[in-house]
Amino acid sequence: AGGVLGDIVDIAEDGDGYVYVLDAAYQKVVVFRPDGSYDRMIVGGSGRGPGEFVRPRSMSVDSDGSIWVYDQVGSRLTQFASRGGVRRTVPISVRLLTIRVDDGIIYGIRTVDASEAALIVLDSTGSVLRRPIQPSAHDLRVSGGSALFALGFDSARAGVLVAHSSIGVWSSVGLGQAEVQGEPLFPNADPIVAP
């Protein structure tokens, strides 16, 4: 029924517990109910037309139920209605690794150079609102140019959650402060170093 997956590149969850899976192999988003059963499929398809993808990289579900898919090669975000159908396409001028969208504000992680990564904030038209933010060196330090990040929202702290899986560090970045700083979520935990 459309629930077959080939290359899962991102997963998101909405406020009702529905799970959205971005599949790069079949160029689609598959939605599962909170109990794990198949609900629906949103097909993008391969290509450069409206709603199509070249290399879908990341996905987010906005508070209004919109599904945003970031195509890294196509350098754009596509906004789908919650039941499918393209709402709009937003060109993105910076190369991102992952995105999350909340109330039309786009948060992305991008590499600054071979050793560091940063958080960038864009509006719903793709214009940069805040230049790349380096939350703190120990939170987002990368080694050897490898960059595997997760990004989410921290509603309790009115910020953004950032993770680097290679060093096992999670931090909360408060965006309302004049000086943006990262705050480790688990300050007493030992970092997990990937082999």
Salt bridges, closest charged atoms under 4 A:
ASP7 OD2 - ARG55 NH1 3.45
ASP10 OD2 - ARG100 NH1 2.98
ASP39 OD1 - ARG33 NE 3.30
ASP39 OD2 - ARG40 NH1 2.43
ASP39 OD2 - ARG83 NH1 3.69
ASP64 OD2 - ARG87 NH1 3.64
GLU116 OE2 - ARG141 NH1 2.85
ASP139 OD1 - HIS138 NE2 2.86
ASP154 OD2 - ARG157 NH1 3.16
GLU183 OE2 - ARG157 NE 3.41
